[in-house]
Amino acid sequence: MTSGQSAIPKVNVFLVGAPKAGTTSIDRLLRNHHDVFLPSIKEPCHFCPDVAEQLAPSFRKKQRIDLASYLASADRKELGLAWVTSADDYARLFEGADGRKVVGECSTFYLSSKAAPGGIHAYNPDARIVAVLRTPLDRIRSHYEMDRVHGVTRRPLLSLVEEELALGEDANWGNCAYYVGASRYSQQLQAFHRYFAPEQVCVLSFEQLIADPEAELGRLFVFLGIAAPAGPLALPSANRSRAARFSGFNRVLHASGLKSLVSGALKKGLPKQLQQAAKSAYYRRGSRVVADDELARLDRLLRDAGLDAAPGRTG
């Protein structure tokens, strides 16, 4: 770290996942809190080089950001995910965080990364870890629907899960969809508990966030040591279920890396009302792409894989 970066505070809270379990909604909630600083890149993925290597071929086309120019800009637009590998670049994401009680980031690959627990501990052994878990069947369905929207796959969900299970312990983000692997919460949390004391780890339940947001979000704010916002606590909606109306065209756009360019051009060139109209023409809101009988068969597969239990909570 250069001398000019010496005053930048270290991250002290990591929202580590799981994917499709409400992490984006919690990020949005915390981003508006006066005692919290979150970077303009929501998921910098700095501490999961193993996952970055596994996903490098698929993300190479999608990440078109010039990170040096982005960090040099005084007006950094919010980005969802970008691989920030340099320690100096990572530190610069938190410029302006002085005086905030919570300096955090939300990278959902950390929970399933074998490198992240030790890497985060080496960076800040006093850090606090927040994991949001969701019943595996529902998490996998939602994850698959997102992958369909992003043009990642057109294959049936069951075939992807069967392919992953056949790989056994060799399965990872690079050689399969890794839906089951990202849902093995017990072993993932054990890895974090090897480095962090129980009082440093808070596990939230997606189902409880929906059923009783006041209580579950109240636990989060107590854990973070900051006051809850005034008024009723509720989880902001994010990443609602949707499906592309033209799946083949959607897949070509994503595979070519053009989807982000087209989206960016529309955001710059159209007023918000027309942007929403374009999205409505391109996507069907509330669409489900997994039939009930396929979900039932998936449930049996997950039970055989030991993933039938609902996620537990600690912290």
C-alpha positions, 0 to 999 in steps of 0.5 A: 500500500502506498503512503497516500493510502495509509489512512484508508481504513480496513474492511471490518465486515464481510457479507460473504453470501450465499448467492441468491439468499438476500445478500443484495437486499441487505447490501442495499439496506446497509448502503443507506445507513449513515454509519456504514460504508460500502464500496461502489463495486458491490462484489470486488471478490478480492479474497477468492482467487481460487474462484476467480481462476475457476471462472476466468474463462466465462468472466473474461468477456463480461468484465470490460472495466478499466479498473485503473481509470475507474478508481481514478474517477471522482464519480464512480458508478455502482457496479455489481461484480468486478475482480479486484486482485491488487491489494492497492486497488482493493484498498482504494475502493474504501477511500472516503470510509473514514469515521464509519463504524462499519466498513464492509463489502459483499462478495457472494463467492467468499462463502464457497471459496476455500481461500477466502476464510484464511485470506480475510483473516490474514487481512483483518483477524478482527473482522466480522462475518455475515452469512445469509443462507437459504433452503438449498432447494429454493436457492438452487432454483433461484440461482438456475433462473438467474443463470437462464436470464444471464444466458449462462445455460439453456440446459435442464436444471436436473441434468446440471445437478446430476453432472455436478454430483457425478464429479464428486469432490472435484466439482467447482465453479469452473467445471460445472454449475456448482449449484450443490457446492454453493449450498453446502453451508455446514462445511463452508461455515466450518471453514470460517469458524476455523479462523473466526470466533463464534462471536465474530460470525453471524448467520441469517436465514433468508426465510426468517428475513421474509417471515419476520424481517424486524427480528432477523434484521434486528439481530444483524444491526445488534451484531454490527453494533449500529442503530437500526434505521427508524421505522419498521425494518424491511428487506428491500426487494432485489433481483426479482424472478424474471425470464428473457422473452427471447432466450436464444438472442439473450444467450448470444448477447451474454456469450459475446459480452455485448449485453453489458454494452447494450445495457449501458448504452440504453441507460445513457441514451434513454430516460428512466421511463423508456428504460423500464419499457425496454426491460418489460419488452425484453423480460417477463417478470415473475416467470419460473422456468423450473416445473413442479415435477422437476423441483420434486425430483431435485428435492430427492437428489438433494436429500440423497446429497445430504442437503435436505435440512433447512439452514441453521443460524448462529451469532 
